[in-house]
Amino acid sequence: MRLIVLSLLLSAVSTAPLMAAEPVPSAQAAAATPLVIGETFTIESKALGETRRINVYRPQPWGLDPKAPLPVLYMPDGGIGEDFLHVAGLVQVLSGNGSMRPFLLVGIENTERRRDMTGPSKDPQDQKIAPRIGGSAAYRAFLRDELMPQVRQRYPTTDERALIGESLAGLFVVETLL
């Protein structure tokens, strides 16, 4: 019993200086610096009747003039919590190692994905899945008449542009091209 009490007393005495230690002042901690890979801006869309957040990544491979015009790749599902970051990472790696030429990646963050990516439908099953569908024409008008002119105004671009998507955004791309 004496051994247990002595052990507990010794533990308490040896940890007392640790419990009484002053916290490290925040001035001594290293300051965090934001990790920035691109730009974000918003557009008040008349075609959609809402504000849309746009994310833009411009790769800077070795030797590329920062003011050189680039082709543009538009990407629905382009929010930070969607596909933007991993696609921007692929663009960075592939343009950096010369596997592809650099282009401006423009990600469009979703607000109501099923509405924006689908054409009109009278099928009751479609309306069960998503009560608001059939907004692809308005979304296309937003891209063509509002977003593309804004991108051309903000960034040096070529006349080359493309639209990519997978899953429901892929359906939108196919409908747009047909």
mmCIF file of the C-alpha atoms, coordinates in Angstrom:
data_MODEL
# 
_entry.id   MODEL 
# 
loop_
_atom_site.group_PDB 
_atom_site.id 
_atom_site.type_symbol 
_atom_site.label_atom_id 
_atom_site.label_alt_id 
_atom_site.label_comp_id 
_atom_site.label_asym_id 
_atom_site.label_entity_id 
_atom_site.label_seq_id 
_atom_site.pdbx_PDB_ins_code 
_atom_site.Cartn_x 
_atom_site.Cartn_y 
_atom_site.Cartn_z 
_atom_site.occupancy 
_atom_site.B_iso_or_equiv 
_atom_site.pdbx_formal_charge 
_atom_site.auth_seq_id 
_atom_site.auth_comp_id 
_atom_site.auth_asym_id 
_atom_site.auth_atom_id 
_atom_site.pdbx_PDB_model_num 
ATOM 1   C CA . MET A 1 1   ? 0.000   0.000  0.000   1.00 0.00 ? 1   MET A CA 1 
ATOM 2   C CA . ARG A 1 2   ? 2.845   2.360  0.839   1.00 0.00 ? 2   ARG A CA 1 
ATOM 3   C CA . LEU A 1 3   ? 4.353   1.630  -2.555  1.00 0.00 ? 3   LEU A CA 1 
ATOM 4   C CA . ILE A 1 4   ? 1.112   2.614  -4.340  1.00 0.00 ? 4   ILE A CA 1 
ATOM 5   C CA . VAL A 1 5   ? 0.746   5.850  -2.346  1.00 0.00 ? 5   VAL A CA 1 
ATOM 6   C CA . LEU A 1 6   ? 4.401   6.689  -2.907  1.00 0.00 ? 6   LEU A CA 1 
ATOM 7   C CA . SER A 1 7   ? 4.033   6.043  -6.671  1.00 0.00 ? 7   SER A CA 1 
ATOM 8   C CA . LEU A 1 8   ? 0.951   8.278  -6.891  1.00 0.00 ? 8   LEU A CA 1 
ATOM 9   C CA . LEU A 1 9   ? 2.624   11.023 -4.882  1.00 0.00 ? 9   LEU A CA 1 
ATOM 10  C CA . LEU A 1 10  ? 5.750   10.851 -7.030  1.00 0.00 ? 10  LEU A CA 1 
ATOM 11  C CA . SER A 1 11  ? 3.637   11.008 -10.227 1.00 0.00 ? 11  SER A CA 1 
ATOM 12  C CA . ALA A 1 12  ? 1.702   14.030 -8.972  1.00 0.00 ? 12  ALA A CA 1 
ATOM 13  C CA . VAL A 1 13  ? 4.852   15.886 -7.952  1.00 0.00 ? 13  VAL A CA 1 
ATOM 14  C CA . SER A 1 14  ? 6.672   15.135 -11.205 1.00 0.00 ? 14  SER A CA 1 
ATOM 15  C CA . THR A 1 15  ? 3.771   16.320 -13.414 1.00 0.00 ? 15  THR A CA 1 
ATOM 16  C CA . ALA A 1 16  ? 3.016   19.474 -11.409 1.00 0.00 ? 16  ALA A CA 1 
ATOM 17  C CA . PRO A 1 17  ? 5.535   21.579 -13.361 1.00 0.00 ? 17  PRO A CA 1 
ATOM 18  C CA . LEU A 1 18  ? 3.903   20.454 -16.617 1.00 0.00 ? 18  LEU A CA 1 
ATOM 19  C CA . MET A 1 19  ? 0.442   21.462 -15.453 1.00 0.00 ? 19  MET A CA 1 
ATOM 20  C CA . ALA A 1 20  ? 1.746   24.830 -14.263 1.00 0.00 ? 20  ALA A CA 1 
ATOM 21  C CA . ALA A 1 21  ? 3.619   25.558 -17.501 1.00 0.00 ? 21  ALA A CA 1 
ATOM 22  C CA . GLU A 1 22  ? 2.662   28.732 -19.324 1.00 0.00 ? 22  GLU A CA 1 
ATOM 23  C CA . PRO A 1 23  ? 0.958   28.270 -22.696 1.00 0.00 ? 23  PRO A CA 1 
ATOM 24  C CA . VAL A 1 24  ? 3.091   29.161 -25.688 1.00 0.00 ? 24  VAL A CA 1 
ATOM 25  C CA . PRO A 1 25  ? 2.198   32.719 -26.732 1.00 0.00 ? 25  PRO A CA 1 
ATOM 26  C CA . SER A 1 26  ? 0.605   32.846 -30.172 1.00 0.00 ? 26  SER A CA 1 
ATOM 27  C CA . ALA A 1 27  ? 3.330   35.238 -31.345 1.00 0.00 ? 27  ALA A CA 1 
ATOM 28  C CA . GLN A 1 28  ? 5.820   32.366 -31.039 1.00 0.00 ? 28  GLN A CA 1 
ATOM 29  C CA . ALA A 1 29  ? 3.703   30.040 -33.168 1.00 0.00 ? 29  ALA A CA 1 
ATOM 30  C CA . ALA A 1 30  ? 4.404   30.111 -36.898 1.00 0.00 ? 30  ALA A CA 1 
ATOM 31  C CA . ALA A 1 31  ? 1.878   32.208 -38.767 1.00 0.00 ? 31  ALA A CA 1 
ATOM 32  C CA . ALA A 1 32  ? -0.213  30.365 -41.348 1.00 0.00 ? 32  ALA A CA 1 
ATOM 33  C CA . THR A 1 33  ? -0.108  31.519 -44.934 1.00 0.00 ? 33  THR A CA 1 
ATOM 34  C CA . PRO A 1 34  ? -3.072  30.954 -47.257 1.00 0.00 ? 34  PRO A CA 1 
ATOM 35  C CA . LEU A 1 35  ? -2.583  28.288 -49.898 1.00 0.00 ? 35  LEU A CA 1 
ATOM 36  C CA . VAL A 1 36  ? -3.858  29.859 -53.098 1.00 0.00 ? 36  VAL A CA 1 
ATOM 37  C CA . ILE A 1 37  ? -4.273  27.924 -56.338 1.00 0.00 ? 37  ILE A CA 1 
ATOM 38  C CA . GLY A 1 38  ? -6.551  30.259 -58.249 1.00 0.00 ? 38  GLY A CA 1 
ATOM 39  C CA . GLU A 1 39  ? -9.307  32.818 -58.040 1.00 0.00 ? 39  GLU A CA 1 
ATOM 40  C CA . THR A 1 40  ? -12.982 32.821 -57.130 1.00 0.00 ? 40  THR A CA 1 
ATOM 41  C CA . PHE A 1 41  ? -15.590 35.349 -58.179 1.00 0.00 ? 41  PHE A CA 1 
ATOM 42  C CA . THR A 1 42  ? -19.372 35.506 -58.370 1.00 0.00 ? 42  THR A CA 1 
ATOM 43  C CA . ILE A 1 43  ? -21.789 36.411 -61.144 1.00 0.00 ? 43  ILE A CA 1 
ATOM 44  C CA . GLU A 1 44  ? -25.329 37.651 -60.697 1.00 0.00 ? 44  GLU A CA 1 
ATOM 45  C CA . SER A 1 45  ? -27.038 35.567 -63.368 1.00 0.00 ? 45  SER A CA 1 
ATOM 46  C CA . LYS A 1 46  ? -30.161 36.903 -65.043 1.00 0.00 ? 46  LYS A CA 1 
ATOM 47  C CA . ALA A 1 47  ? -30.588 33.657 -66.994 1.00 0.00 ? 47  ALA A CA 1 
ATOM 48  C CA . LEU A 1 48  ? -30.663 31.603 -63.784 1.00 0.00 ? 48  LEU A CA 1 
ATOM 49  C CA . GLY A 1 49  ? -32.037 34.238 -61.420 1.00 0.00 ? 49  GLY A CA 1 
ATOM 50  C CA . GLU A 1 50  ? -29.315 33.620 -58.839 1.00 0.00 ? 50  GLU A CA 1 
ATOM 51  C CA . THR A 1 51  ? -25.700 34.262 -57.886 1.00 0.00 ? 51  THR A CA 1 
ATOM 52  C CA . ARG A 1 52  ? -23.163 31.733 -59.164 1.00 0.00 ? 52  ARG A CA 1 
ATOM 53  C CA . ARG A 1 53  ? -19.677 31.146 -57.726 1.00 0.00 ? 53  ARG A CA 1 
ATOM 54  C CA . ILE A 1 54  ? -16.932 30.625 -60.308 1.00 0.00 ? 54  ILE A CA 1 
ATOM 55  C CA . ASN A 1 55  ? -13.510 29.072 -59.573 1.00 0.00 ? 55  ASN A CA 1 
ATOM 56  C CA . VAL A 1 56  ? -10.597 29.651 -61.954 1.00 0.00 ? 56  VAL A CA 1 
ATOM 57  C CA . TYR A 1 57  ? -7.223  27.915 -62.179 1.00 0.00 ? 57  TYR A CA 1 
ATOM 58  C CA . ARG A 1 58  ? -4.479  29.142 -64.510 1.00 0.00 ? 58  ARG A CA 1 
ATOM 59  C CA . PRO A 1 59  ? -1.477  26.804 -64.666 1.00 0.00 ? 59  PRO A CA 1 
ATOM 60  C CA . GLN A 1 60  ? 1.979   28.349 -64.727 1.00 0.00 ? 60  GLN A CA 1 
ATOM 61  C CA . PRO A 1 61  ? 4.267   25.732 -66.256 1.00 0.00 ? 61  PRO A CA 1 
ATOM 62  C CA . TRP A 1 62  ? 7.913   26.631 -66.594 1.00 0.00 ? 62  TRP A CA 1 
ATOM 63  C CA . GLY A 1 63  ? 8.489   29.267 -69.251 1.00 0.00 ? 63  GLY A CA 1 
ATOM 64  C CA . LEU A 1 64  ? 4.835   30.230 -69.829 1.00 0.00 ? 64  LEU A CA 1 
ATOM 65  C CA . ASP A 1 65  ? 4.299   33.969 -70.056 1.00 0.00 ? 65  ASP A CA 1 
ATOM 66  C CA . PRO A 1 66  ? 1.796   34.828 -67.271 1.00 0.00 ? 66  PRO A CA 1 
ATOM 67  C CA . LYS A 1 67  ? -0.054  37.059 -69.747 1.00 0.00 ? 67  LYS A CA 1 
ATOM 68  C CA . ALA A 1 68  ? -0.180  34.504 -72.569 1.00 0.00 ? 68  ALA A CA 1 
ATOM 69  C CA . PRO A 1 69  ? -3.721  33.798 -73.766 1.00 0.00 ? 69  PRO A CA 1 
ATOM 70  C CA . LEU A 1 70  ? -4.943  30.292 -72.996 1.00 0.00 ? 70  LEU A CA 1 
ATOM 71  C CA . PRO A 1 71  ? -7.768  28.108 -74.268 1.00 0.00 ? 71  PRO A CA 1 
ATOM 72  C CA . VAL A 1 72  ? -10.609 27.729 -71.747 1.00 0.00 ? 72  VAL A CA 1 
ATOM 73  C CA . LEU A 1 73  ? -12.112 24.569 -70.299 1.00 0.00 ? 73  LEU A CA 1 
ATOM 74  C CA . TYR A 1 74  ? -15.525 25.141 -68.685 1.00 0.00 ? 74  TYR A CA 1 
ATOM 75  C CA . MET A 1 75  ? -16.523 22.635 -66.036 1.00 0.00 ? 75  MET A CA 1 
ATOM 76  C CA . PRO A 1 76  ? -19.963 22.266 -64.443 1.00 0.00 ? 76  PRO A CA 1 
ATOM 77  C CA . ASP A 1 77  ? -19.574 20.566 -61.038 1.00 0.00 ? 77  ASP A CA 1 
ATOM 78  C CA . GLY A 1 78  ? -16.663 22.966 -60.592 1.00 0.00 ? 78  GLY A CA 1 
ATOM 79  C CA . GLY A 1 79  ? -17.133 23.903 -56.948 1.00 0.00 ? 79  GLY A CA 1 
ATOM 80  C CA . ILE A 1 80  ? -14.374 23.556 -54.358 1.00 0.00 ? 80  ILE A CA 1 
ATOM 81  C CA . GLY A 1 81  ? -16.348 20.718 -52.739 1.00 0.00 ? 81  GLY A CA 1 
ATOM 82  C CA . GLU A 1 82  ? -17.025 19.135 -56.132 1.00 0.00 ? 82  GLU A CA 1 
ATOM 83  C CA . ASP A 1 83  ? -14.544 18.354 -58.935 1.00 0.00 ? 83  ASP A CA 1 
ATOM 84  C CA . PHE A 1 84  ? -12.568 21.615 -59.181 1.00 0.00 ? 84  PHE A CA 1 
ATOM 85  C CA . LEU A 1 85  ? -9.581  20.849 -56.939 1.00 0.00 ? 85  LEU A CA 1 
ATOM 86  C CA . HIS A 1 86  ? -8.700  17.428 -58.325 1.00 0.00 ? 86  HIS A CA 1 
ATOM 87  C CA . VAL A 1 87  ? -9.151  18.513 -61.955 1.00 0.00 ? 87  VAL A CA 1 
ATOM 88  C CA . ALA A 1 88  ? -7.002  21.610 -61.278 1.00 0.00 ? 88  ALA A CA 1 
ATOM 89  C CA . GLY A 1 89  ? -4.366  19.268 -59.815 1.00 0.00 ? 89  GLY A CA 1 
ATOM 90  C CA . LEU A 1 90  ? -4.409  17.148 -62.966 1.00 0.00 ? 90  LEU A CA 1 
ATOM 91  C CA . VAL A 1 91  ? -4.099  20.246 -65.148 1.00 0.00 ? 91  VAL A CA 1 
ATOM 92  C CA . GLN A 1 92  ? -1.137  21.393 -63.046 1.00 0.00 ? 92  GLN A CA 1 
ATOM 93  C CA . VAL A 1 93  ? 0.705   18.083 -63.289 1.00 0.00 ? 93  VAL A CA 1 
ATOM 94  C CA . LEU A 1 94  ? -0.024  17.382 -66.950 1.00 0.00 ? 94  LEU A CA 1 
ATOM 95  C CA . SER A 1 95  ? 0.756   20.887 -68.193 1.00 0.00 ? 95  SER A CA 1 
ATOM 96  C CA . GLY A 1 96  ? 3.799   21.061 -65.922 1.00 0.00 ? 96  GLY A CA 1 
ATOM 97  C CA . ASN A 1 97  ? 5.338   17.877 -67.310 1.00 0.00 ? 97  ASN A CA 1 
ATOM 98  C CA . GLY A 1 98  ? 4.444   18.711 -70.910 1.00 0.00 ? 98  GLY A CA 1 
ATOM 99  C CA . SER A 1 99  ? 1.855   15.947 -71.370 1.00 0.00 ? 99  SER A CA 1 
ATOM 100 C CA . MET A 1 100 ? -0.758  18.526 -72.346 1.00 0.00 ? 100 MET A CA 1 
ATOM 101 C CA . ARG A 1 101 ? -0.759  22.167 -73.200 1.00 0.00 ? 101 ARG A CA 1 
ATOM 102 C CA . PRO A 1 102 ? -1.941  24.550 -70.487 1.00 0.00 ? 102 PRO A CA 1 
ATOM 103 C CA . PHE A 1 103 ? -5.461  25.925 -70.445 1.00 0.00 ? 103 PHE A CA 1 
ATOM 104 C CA . LEU A 1 104 ? -7.613  28.024 -68.145 1.00 0.00 ? 104 LEU A CA 1 
ATOM 105 C CA . LEU A 1 105 ? -9.913  25.855 -66.010 1.00 0.00 ? 105 LEU A CA 1 
ATOM 106 C CA . VAL A 1 106 ? -13.230 27.536 -65.148 1.00 0.00 ? 106 VAL A CA 1 
ATOM 107 C CA . GLY A 1 107 ? -15.293 25.656 -62.579 1.00 0.00 ? 107 GLY A CA 1 
ATOM 108 C CA . ILE A 1 108 ? -18.961 26.519 -62.066 1.00 0.00 ? 108 ILE A CA 1 
ATOM 109 C CA . GLU A 1 109 ? -20.183 25.711 -58.566 1.00 0.00 ? 109 GLU A CA 1 
ATOM 110 C CA . ASN A 1 110 ? -23.582 24.016 -58.413 1.00 0.00 ? 110 ASN A CA 1 
ATOM 111 C CA . THR A 1 111 ? -26.641 25.407 -56.691 1.00 0.00 ? 111 THR A CA 1 
ATOM 112 C CA . GLU A 1 112 ? -29.326 23.057 -58.011 1.00 0.00 ? 112 GLU A CA 1 
ATOM 113 C CA . ARG A 1 113 ? -27.538 20.432 -60.060 1.00 0.00 ? 113 ARG A CA 1 
ATOM 114 C CA . ARG A 1 114 ? -30.483 18.323 -61.235 1.00 0.00 ? 114 ARG A CA 1 
ATOM 115 C CA . ARG A 1 115 ? -32.343 21.409 -62.422 1.00 0.00 ? 115 ARG A CA 1 
ATOM 116 C CA . ASP A 1 116 ? -29.370 22.857 -64.318 1.00 0.00 ? 116 ASP A CA 1 
ATOM 117 C CA . MET A 1 117 ? -28.002 19.684 -65.920 1.00 0.00 ? 117 MET A CA 1 
ATOM 118 C CA . THR A 1 118 ? -31.249 18.195 -67.267 1.00 0.00 ? 118 THR A CA 1 
ATOM 119 C CA . GLY A 1 119 ? -33.466 18.897 -70.225 1.00 0.00 ? 119 GLY A CA 1 
ATOM 120 C CA . PRO A 1 120 ? -37.249 19.015 -70.032 1.00 0.00 ? 120 PRO A CA 1 
ATOM 121 C CA . SER A 1 121 ? -39.073 15.780 -69.212 1.00 0.00 ? 121 SER A CA 1 
ATOM 122 C CA . LYS A 1 122 ? -42.676 14.756 -68.717 1.00 0.00 ? 122 LYS A CA 1 
ATOM 123 C CA . ASP A 1 123 ? -41.692 11.361 -67.323 1.00 0.00 ? 123 ASP A CA 1 
ATOM 124 C CA . PRO A 1 124 ? -43.184 10.972 -63.819 1.00 0.00 ? 124 PRO A CA 1 
ATOM 125 C CA . GLN A 1 125 ? -40.134 8.951  -62.728 1.00 0.00 ? 125 GLN A CA 1 
ATOM 126 C CA . ASP A 1 126 ? -37.846 11.890 -63.513 1.00 0.00 ? 126 ASP A CA 1 
ATOM 127 C CA . GLN A 1 127 ? -40.048 14.193 -61.484 1.00 0.00 ? 127 GLN A CA 1 
ATOM 128 C CA . LYS A 1 128 ? -39.985 11.756 -58.542 1.00 0.00 ? 128 LYS A CA 1 
ATOM 129 C CA . ILE A 1 129 ? -36.190 11.805 -58.519 1.00 0.00 ? 129 ILE A CA 1 
ATOM 130 C CA . ALA A 1 130 ? -35.969 15.588 -58.782 1.00 0.00 ? 130 ALA A CA 1 
ATOM 131 C CA . PRO A 1 131 ? -39.039 17.799 -58.600 1.00 0.00 ? 131 PRO A CA 1 
ATOM 132 C CA . ARG A 1 132 ? -37.220 20.643 -60.406 1.00 0.00 ? 132 ARG A CA 1 
ATOM 133 C CA . ILE A 1 133 ? -35.694 19.492 -63.681 1.00 0.00 ? 133 ILE A CA 1 
ATOM 134 C CA . GLY A 1 134 ? -35.388 20.838 -67.189 1.00 0.00 ? 134 GLY A CA 1 
ATOM 135 C CA . GLY A 1 135 ? -33.209 23.892 -66.631 1.00 0.00 ? 135 GLY A CA 1 
ATOM 136 C CA . SER A 1 136 ? -30.427 23.021 -69.063 1.00 0.00 ? 136 SER A CA 1 
ATOM 137 C CA . ALA A 1 137 ? -31.466 25.658 -71.637 1.00 0.00 ? 137 ALA A CA 1 
ATOM 138 C CA . ALA A 1 138 ? -31.237 28.429 -69.015 1.00 0.00 ? 138 ALA A CA 1 
ATOM 139 C CA . TYR A 1 139 ? -27.899 27.029 -67.784 1.00 0.00 ? 139 TYR A CA 1 
ATOM 140 C CA . ARG A 1 140 ? -26.566 27.003 -71.357 1.00 0.00 ? 140 ARG A CA 1 
ATOM 141 C CA . ALA A 1 141 ? -27.693 30.627 -71.777 1.00 0.00 ? 141 ALA A CA 1 
ATOM 142 C CA . PHE A 1 142 ? -25.851 31.484 -68.554 1.00 0.00 ? 142 PHE A CA 1 
ATOM 143 C CA . LEU A 1 143 ? -22.651 29.879 -69.872 1.00 0.00 ? 143 LEU A CA 1 
ATOM 144 C CA . ARG A 1 144 ? -22.864 31.427 -73.336 1.00 0.00 ? 144 ARG A CA 1 
ATOM 145 C CA . ASP A 1 145 ? -24.250 34.887 -72.593 1.00 0.00 ? 145 ASP A CA 1 
ATOM 146 C CA . GLU A 1 146 ? -22.979 35.680 -69.094 1.00 0.00 ? 146 GLU A CA 1 
ATOM 147 C CA . LEU A 1 147 ? -20.044 33.521 -68.005 1.00 0.00 ? 147 LEU A CA 1 
ATOM 148 C CA . MET A 1 148 ? -18.041 33.270 -71.239 1.00 0.00 ? 148 MET A CA 1 
ATOM 149 C CA . PRO A 1 149 ? -18.011 37.051 -71.832 1.00 0.00 ? 149 PRO A CA 1 
ATOM 150 C CA . GLN A 1 150 ? -17.008 37.595 -68.195 1.00 0.00 ? 150 GLN A CA 1 
ATOM 151 C CA . VAL A 1 151 ? -14.106 35.123 -68.525 1.00 0.00 ? 151 VAL A CA 1 
ATOM 152 C CA . ARG A 1 152 ? -12.922 36.787 -71.768 1.00 0.00 ? 152 ARG A CA 1 
ATOM 153 C CA . GLN A 1 153 ? -13.022 40.159 -70.008 1.00 0.00 ? 153 GLN A CA 1 
ATOM 154 C CA . ARG A 1 154 ? -11.093 38.995 -66.932 1.00 0.00 ? 154 ARG A CA 1 
ATOM 155 C CA . TYR A 1 155 ? -8.438  36.709 -68.468 1.00 0.00 ? 155 TYR A CA 1 
ATOM 156 C CA . PRO A 1 156 ? -6.336  36.541 -71.634 1.00 0.00 ? 156 PRO A CA 1 
ATOM 157 C CA . THR A 1 157 ? -7.935  33.704 -73.627 1.00 0.00 ? 157 THR A CA 1 
ATOM 158 C CA . THR A 1 158 ? -7.815  32.247 -77.111 1.00 0.00 ? 158 THR A CA 1 
ATOM 159 C CA . ASP A 1 159 ? -10.965 31.506 -79.117 1.00 0.00 ? 159 ASP A CA 1 
ATOM 160 C CA . GLU A 1 160 ? -10.624 27.827 -78.194 1.00 0.00 ? 160 GLU A CA 1 
ATOM 161 C CA . ARG A 1 161 ? -13.023 26.563 -75.556 1.00 0.00 ? 161 ARG A CA 1 
ATOM 162 C CA . ALA A 1 162 ? -14.417 23.252 -74.399 1.00 0.00 ? 162 ALA A CA 1 
ATOM 163 C CA . LEU A 1 163 ? -16.971 21.936 -71.947 1.00 0.00 ? 163 LEU A CA 1 
ATOM 164 C CA . ILE A 1 164 ? -16.335 18.864 -69.788 1.00 0.00 ? 164 ILE A CA 1 
ATOM 165 C CA . GLY A 1 165 ? -18.453 16.892 -67.386 1.00 0.00 ? 165 GLY A CA 1 
ATOM 166 C CA . GLU A 1 166 ? -19.087 13.458 -65.991 1.00 0.00 ? 166 GLU A CA 1 
ATOM 167 C CA . SER A 1 167 ? -22.274 11.856 -64.707 1.00 0.00 ? 167 SER A CA 1 
ATOM 168 C CA . LEU A 1 168 ? -25.128 14.382 -64.827 1.00 0.00 ? 168 LEU A CA 1 
ATOM 169 C CA . ALA A 1 169 ? -22.757 17.100 -66.084 1.00 0.00 ? 169 ALA A CA 1 
ATOM 170 C CA . GLY A 1 170 ? -21.767 14.654 -68.856 1.00 0.00 ? 170 GLY A CA 1 
ATOM 171 C CA . LEU A 1 171 ? -25.439 14.432 -69.831 1.00 0.00 ? 171 LEU A CA 1 
ATOM 172 C CA . PHE A 1 172 ? -25.505 18.229 -70.035 1.00 0.00 ? 172 PHE A CA 1 
ATOM 173 C CA . VAL A 1 173 ? -22.386 18.240 -72.255 1.00 0.00 ? 173 VAL A CA 1 
ATOM 174 C CA . VAL A 1 174 ? -23.887 15.658 -74.637 1.00 0.00 ? 174 VAL A CA 1 
ATOM 175 C CA . GLU A 1 175 ? -27.209 17.541 -74.804 1.00 0.00 ? 175 GLU A CA 1 
ATOM 176 C CA . THR A 1 176 ? -25.300 20.768 -75.495 1.00 0.00 ? 176 THR A CA 1 
ATOM 177 C CA . LEU A 1 177 ? -23.292 19.241 -78.340 1.00 0.00 ? 177 LEU A CA 1 
ATOM 178 C CA . LEU A 1 178 ? -26.279 17.579 -80.005 1.00 0.00 ? 178 LEU A CA 1 
# 
